[in-house]
Amino acid sequence: MDIDKYRVGLAERKHIRVLPDIERAAAARFPDEVLTPEIRTSTVPVEQLEAAHAEGRLWTAVTATGEPVGFAIAMREADTAFLQEIDVHPAHQKRGLGRQLIAHVIDWAHAQQLAWLTLTTFEYVPWNAPFYSRLGFRKLTECELSRELRERLEEERERGLRQRVAMRLEIGLEPPGDATHATCSRARAS
């Protein structure tokens, strides 16, 4: 199938019921040493998907017949956007759908007047950090982590997720007055 046979845009409410299945199918691609069986079967709660849909921060990739095959959900954290989850069903991967979903998230973040899009991901899984790096995301150093990202990474470690990193994409707006930059600058100057 070519990319012309898909449509990416804001999710419709009827899409929500199949998104957990897409998330589980995408998680099945991860090796056992990366995702435990418990984590592999956990999904974004339907209530969060419904709230994101109502707030216009849930996007889907659908086939020409309207079948959802991928989705992205974002949220606002302080003065940045955070990519909470993005998944494309394995049968529809490698067609640019992930890139298109991220483009919609970037457009949303820009409309919200946010300077950055952040995420947490596996550092060494090819379709994780290396993929995001190709899209312009940059791995954050410890001193660049916001309180929210630091807490999120710690929570992920506690759940058994290892080798996770936080990444950020600057989306062209003036970054907020962020203390993490001052801290990094002072650390480099010493």
JOHU-V268855 format. One record per helix or strand of 3 or more residues. SS is the DSSP state (H for helix, E for strand). FROM is the first residue (numbers start at 0). TO is the last residue. Records with the same first field share a line. If there is no record, write none. Layout:
SS->FROM-TO  FROM-TO
This chain:
H->2-4  12-26  36-40  45-53  89-91  96-110  125-133  141-143  146-157  178-188
E->5-9  57-62  67-76  79-87  115-121  163-169
